Amino acid sequence: MTIETYISKIMGLYMLLFLFTILLGIVEICNRIRKNKVIWAGFFPCSLLYSIFGFFCTLIAYMAYDDVADPNYWRYQDWTLQDFILQGIRTFLIWLSIGVSLYLLSEWNTLKIKRRRKRTKRVMEKIIDKKFRGMIYIVQKGKVLHEWASGFADLPNEIPNTTETKFASASAGKAFVAVAILQLIEQGKITFEDTLGTLLDLEWNAIDKDVTVKQLLNHTSGVPNYFDENSMNEYAKLWIDFPNYKIRKNADLLPFFINKPMMFPKGEKFQYNNTGYVLLAMIIEKITGQPFDEYLKKNIFEVCGMKSTGYYALDKLPAKCANHYIYCADTDDYRTNIYSVDAKGTGAGGAFVTVKDVIRFWTHLLEGRLISKPLVSEMLCKQSGNGADAEEEYYGYGMWIINNPNGKDFAYFQGCDPGVSFLSEYNPNNGMISVLASNYGDNVWRAMRNIREVLYK
């Protein structure tokens, strides 16, 4: 074997090592992306490994070639000693310096994130009411900015609220129903312009059967609202004449609205409407042949990895579900809300969620993994509303929209029941997602206003 052949084999080995270590680096980078870690730090093991392998291979190559009979042997020895080994050392130092630089850069970035979290924590401690009981969880671009846990999930037994606590979310479940309907539209199984009369076989009485799916989604349908916040201030009053324990599916709510007249002609104006989303959930059931909560579980919750989210009956709650408490002024203590809300959630709301599951929902939604990105844009933009209220002025599909004259609009979904308050908001301008939940009905809206005022600037 000539010296030229030997050197070409060494160079070939170098290339194989280079490709192998680059592959290892790519695997490490992908792993870091999956775990939301600093990406460029993945180059460190690649560069370090290559430099170590390269140096030792060069040294071994120098020592291994011992064909004294080769007339070029001594020239090889001199060339290797003066150049080849030095080139190997140079390669080692270059790759090592690149690796160390990238590692230090990643550590500096990690340090900046830690400093920002500490700064955010100090700010949040000033603006969040110390009496707030529940969870506040703020994430920006995959990084946790702030985590606040307070109060008890189980008051008598003093079990604290944590990120694993399952909170009732009341009307926030409308966002899940809206996504399910948009999925069916995207699949061509229904359209925005399909009507109640064509989709549901019911005796509509005075209800306009030409109300469309889109009008149900954006609260312009005018169908009679079984719980109208404009005329009733307490959800618990619904159960004075009808036991709440009988409400376990959407059809159980029909007696509350099916014989009532339209509130206004369809499409005339925006007015928030719980009945509309009960009807949307019934449409899901009719089209898919599944209970709506089973459809949501398979097509949304499981897709997003929302393992702790579901529609649970109050008499069959799984582990880590919070009890939700109502203050009793006459006795100065608390009672649970089990006689004040539906026994099981419906299309109008009632899902139990964890704060981390809500982040997973937002992430998958925004990345287009539940519905296409063009449809996500429609969902999160103004579809109805009149701008009369600063926070509840516009509505998309299952989402409230806050007009932002200085950038992209904010989108949020919320819920409120006796002993329940929930809000989660997305700010597309800085990638921030906030989740606030209280199992004492504490004021998540005031807390969110403070967050906007301080962290959105």
ZIGI-V127285 format. One record per residue. NEAR is the number of other ideal C-beta (glycine too) atoms within 8 Angstrom. Layout:
# ZIGI-V127285
near:NEAR
near:NEAR
This chain:
# ZIGI-V127285
near:4
near:7
near:11
near:6
near:8
near:12
near:8
near:8
near:8
near:11
near:8
near:8
near:9
near:10
near:8
near:8
near:12
near:9
near:8
near:8
near:13
near:10
near:8
near:11
near:13
near:9
near:8
near:11
near:11
near:8
near:10
near:13
near:9
near:6
near:6
near:7
near:8
near:8
near:8
near:8
near:12
near:13
near:12
near:12
near:11
near:14
near:15
near:11
near:10
near:13
near:15
near:9
near:10
near:14
near:12
near:8
near:13
near:14
near:10
near:8
near:12
near:11
near:6
near:6
near:11
near:4
near:7
near:5
near:5
near:9
near:4
near:8
near:12
near:6
near:8
near:12
near:8
near:8
near:9
near:12
near:9
near:8
near:8
near:12
near:12
near:8
near:9
near:13
near:9
near:8
near:12
near:12
near:9
near:9
near:13
near:11
near:8
near:10
near:15
near:9
near:8
near:13
near:10
near:8
near:10
near:12
near:8
near:8
near:9
near:9
near:8
near:8
near:9
near:8
near:8
near:9
near:11
near:8
near:8
near:12
near:9
near:8
near:10
near:13
near:7
near:6
near:10
near:11
near:8
near:4
near:5
near:14
near:11
near:17
near:16
near:14
near:16
near:16
near:11
near:10
near:5
near:5
near:8
near:8
near:11
near:11
near:9
near:10
near:9
near:7
near:11
near:10
near:13
near:9
near:8
near:4
near:6
near:7
near:6
near:8
near:13
near:8
near:10
near:8
near:13
near:13
near:16
near:15
near:15
near:15
near:13
near:15
near:16
near:13
near:11
near:12
near:16
near:15
near:14
near:14
near:15
near:12
near:11
near:13
near:13
near:9
near:6
near:4
near:6
near:10
near:6
near:8
near:7
near:9
near:11
near:14
near:8
near:5
near:11
near:9
near:2
near:7
near:4
near:10
near:6
near:7
near:14
near:11
near:8
near:8
near:13
near:12
near:16
near:9
near:13
near:16
near:14
near:12
near:12
near:12
near:12
near:14
near:15
near:10
near:13
near:11
near:10
near:8
near:7
near:4
near:4
near:9
near:3
near:6
near:10
near:9
near:7
near:11
near:10
near:5
near:3
near:9
near:5
near:12
near:6
near:8
near:11
near:8
near:8
near:11
near:6
near:10
near:13
near:8
near:8
near:9
near:13
near:11
near:6
near:7
near:6
near:11
near:10
near:7
near:7
near:12
near:7
near:7
near:6
near:10
near:11
near:9
near:12
near:12
near:13
near:14
near:16
near:14
near:13
near:15
near:14
near:13
near:14
near:16
near:13
near:9
near:10
near:8
near:5
near:9
near:7
near:14
near:9
near:8
near:13
near:14
near:10
near:9
near:9
near:14
near:12
near:9
near:9
near:13
near:6
near:12
near:6
near:12
near:12
near:10
near:10
near:12
near:8
near:9
near:6
near:6
near:8
near:8
near:3
near:8
near:11
near:11
near:9
near:14
near:13
near:12
near:7
near:9
near:5
near:4
near:5
near:5
near:6
near:9
near:7
near:9
near:13
near:6
near:6
near:12
near:15
near:9
near:11
near:12
near:11
near:14
near:15
near:15
near:16
near:13
near:14
near:13
near:15
near:12
near:12
near:10
near:14
near:13
near:12
near:11
near:14
near:11
near:9
near:11
near:12
near:8
near:6
near:8
near:7
near:11
near:11
near:7
near:6
near:6
near:11
near:13
near:8
near:10
near:15
near:12
near:9
near:10
near:12
near:9
near:10
near:6
near:7
near:4
near:6
near:4
near:7
near:5
near:12
near:13
near:14
near:15
near:12
near:13
near:13
near:12
near:15
near:12
near:9
near:9
near:3
near:3
near:5
near:6
near:12
near:12
near:13
near:12
near:13
near:13
near:15
near:9
near:14
near:12
near:13
near:17
near:15
near:17
near:16
near:14
near:10
near:12
near:11
near:10
near:8
near:6
near:8
near:12
near:14
near:13
near:13
near:15
near:14
near:17
near:17
near:12
near:11
near:11
near:9
near:14
near:10
near:8
near:14
near:13
near:8
near:10
near:13
near:9
near:8
near:9
near:10
near:10
near:4
